[in-house]
């Protein structure tokens, strides 16, 4: 069990020390993981940003991912999208809707409005914990399509089956805790208080 998110971040930074000196791009998934990503970026002498992504769900079956999009409008559409009923008009409508929401969040973060380019870089995607893996998977797919050289999925806790699935997409999966079963991410933290937008902005302003 972790004391709090920063305790988890310190343990992740120890497991990621082999990237120190490579100036990795450390991307926090808002909001909870951004202060964690700040600590990891500092420990590894890397750059910090947020990764703003959202999966695109199938019509009438939102839990089935048919693609992913980031806040710049860069979308990845999976091969089964059309078989799942997601036609071109539906996909464009969902992309536009999600991009609008993600760009509003980017704008709210002030100095972090311009995202850092992952092309050719070692990218570490940080979350406090991963359950189903949908958000992390969306981030990996988008970053891969944008030319990241190496992608590491890093979180305080990732259930074993989810970690196995993410290893098919990422170059490396790092987690201090990989339980066989996961009831909720919060049960692995003594303090799992919600992270505010103000705390996210504070972490990003030092980038």
C-alpha positions in Angstrom: 0.0 0.0 0.0 1.2 3.5 -0.8 0.9 6.5 1.6 -0.3 8.7 -1.2 0.2 9.4 -4.9 3.7 10.9 -4.3 4.8 7.8 -2.5 3.8 5.8 -5.5 5.6 8.3 -7.8 8.8 7.9 -5.8 8.6 4.1 -6.1 8.0 4.4 -9.9 10.9 6.8 -10.2 13.2 4.2 -8.6 12.0 1.6 -11.1 12.5 4.0 -14.0 16.0 5.2 -13.1 17.5 3.5 -16.2 15.9 6.4 -18.2 17.7 9.1 -16.3 20.0 10.8 -18.8 17.8 10.0 -21.8 15.6 13.1 -21.2 12.3 11.2 -21.3 9.0 12.9 -22.0 6.8 12.2 -18.9 3.1 12.5 -19.6 0.6 12.5 -16.7 -3.0 11.5 -17.2 -5.1 14.2 -15.6 -5.9 14.9 -13.0 -4.5 12.5 -10.4 -1.3 11.4 -12.1 0.0 14.9 -13.0 1.7 15.6 -9.6 3.1 12.1 -9.8 4.5 12.8 -13.3 6.0 16.1 -12.1 8.0 14.2 -9.4 9.1 11.5 -11.9 10.1 14.0 -14.5 12.2 15.8 -11.9 13.8 12.6 -10.7 14.7 11.5 -14.3 15.6 15.0 -15.6 12.9 14.7 -18.2 10.2 17.0 -19.6 6.7 17.1 -18.3 3.3 17.4 -20.0 -0.2 16.0 -19.8 -1.6 13.4 -22.2 -5.1 14.3 -23.1 -6.8 11.4 -24.8 -10.1 9.8 -24.9 -11.2 6.5 -26.3 -13.9 6.4 -29.0 -16.6 4.0 -28.1 -18.8 2.0 -30.5 -22.4 3.2 -31.2 -24.7 1.9 -28.4 -21.7 0.1 -26.8 -19.5 2.8 -25.4 -17.3 0.4 -23.5 -16.1 -1.2 -26.7 -13.3 1.0 -28.0 -13.1 1.5 -31.8 -10.4 4.2 -31.6 -8.8 7.0 -29.7 -8.2 10.7 -30.2 -6.0 13.3 -28.5 -6.6 17.0 -28.0 -4.8 17.9 -31.3 -7.4 15.9 -33.2 -5.0 13.1 -34.0 -7.1 10.0 -34.1 -6.4 6.3 -34.3 -9.3 4.2 -35.7 -9.1 0.4 -35.0 -9.7 -2.1 -37.8 -12.9 -3.4 -36.3 -14.6 0.0 -36.1 -16.8 -0.4 -39.2 -17.8 -3.9 -38.2 -18.9 -2.5 -34.8 -21.2 0.0 -36.5 -19.0 3.0 -36.4 -19.4 4.7 -39.8 -17.4 7.7 -41.0 -20.0 10.2 -40.0 -20.3 8.7 -36.5 -16.5 8.6 -36.1 -16.1 12.2 -37.2 -18.9 13.4 -34.9 -17.3 11.6 -31.9 -13.8 12.9 -32.8 -15.1 16.5 -32.9 -17.0 16.1 -29.7 -14.0 14.6 -27.8 -11.5 17.0 -29.2 -13.7 19.9 -28.0 -13.8 18.5 -24.5 -10.0 17.8 -24.5 -9.1 21.2 -25.8 -11.2 22.9 -23.2 -9.2 21.0 -20.6 -5.9 21.9 -22.2 -6.9 25.6 -22.3 -7.8 25.4 -18.6 -4.2 24.4 -17.8 -2.9 27.8 -19.0 0.9 27.6 -19.7 0.5 24.0 -20.8 -1.7 24.9 -23.8 0.9 23.8 -26.3 1.6 20.1 -26.1 5.2 18.7 -26.4 5.9 16.6 -29.5 6.5 12.9 -28.7 8.1 12.1 -32.1 11.3 10.2 -31.7 11.3 10.4 -27.9 11.2 8.0 -25.0 7.7 8.6 -23.5 6.6 7.6 -20.1 2.8 7.7 -19.6 1.9 8.0 -15.9 -1.3 7.1 -14.1 -2.0 6.7 -10.4 -3.6 3.3 -11.1 -4.9 1.3 -14.0 -8.1 -0.8 -13.8 -9.5 -1.7 -17.2 -6.6 0.0 -19.1 -8.9 1.8 -21.6 -7.4 5.3 -21.0 -3.8 4.0 -20.9 -4.4 2.0 -24.1 -5.8 5.1 -25.8 -2.8 7.1 -24.9 -0.4 4.4 -26.1 -2.1 4.0 -29.4 -2.2 7.8 -30.1 1.5 8.3 -29.0 2.6 5.3 -31.2 0.8 6.9 -34.2 2.5 10.2 -33.5 6.0 8.6 -33.7 7.1 8.1 -30.1 10.3 6.0 -30.2 9.6 4.1 -27.0 6.5 4.1 -24.8 6.5 3.0 -21.2 3.2 2.6 -19.3 3.8 3.4 -15.7 1.3 3.3 -12.8 1.2 2.7 -9.1 -1.0 -0.4 -9.5 -2.0 -2.4 -12.6 -3.8 -5.7 -12.3 -1.8 -8.6 -13.9 -4.2 -9.3 -16.7 -4.4 -5.6 -17.7 -0.6 -5.4 -17.6 -0.3 -8.4 -19.9 -2.6 -6.7 -22.4 -0.8 -3.4 -22.2 2.5 -5.2 -22.8 1.3 -6.0 -26.3 1.0 -2.3 -27.0 3.7 -0.6 -25.0 7.4 -1.3 -25.0 7.5 -1.6 -21.2 4.9 -1.7 -18.4 6.1 -0.6 -14.9 4.1 -0.9 -11.7 5.2 -1.5 -8.1 2.0 -3.3 -7.5 0.5 -5.9 -9.9 -2.2 -7.8 -8.0 -4.1 -10.7 -9.5 -7.4 -9.0 -8.6 -8.1 -5.3 -8.3 -11.3 -4.1 -6.6 -10.4 -0.4 -6.9 -7.3 1.7 -7.4 -8.0 3.7 -4.2 -7.7 0.7 -2.0 -3.9 0.7 -2.6 -3.6 4.3 -1.2 -4.0 5.4 2.4 -4.6 8.9 1.1 -6.4 9.0 -2.3 -7.8 12.5 -2.1 -9.0 14.0 -5.4 -6.4 16.2 -7.2 -7.7 19.6 -8.2 -7.2 21.5 -11.5 -5.2 24.1 -9.4 -2.8 21.3 -8.4 -2.4 20.2 -12.0 -1.7 23.8 -13.1 0.9 24.2 -10.3 2.7 21.0 -11.4 2.7 22.0 -15.0 3.9 25.6 -14.5 7.3 24.3 -13.5 7.9 22.4 -16.7 
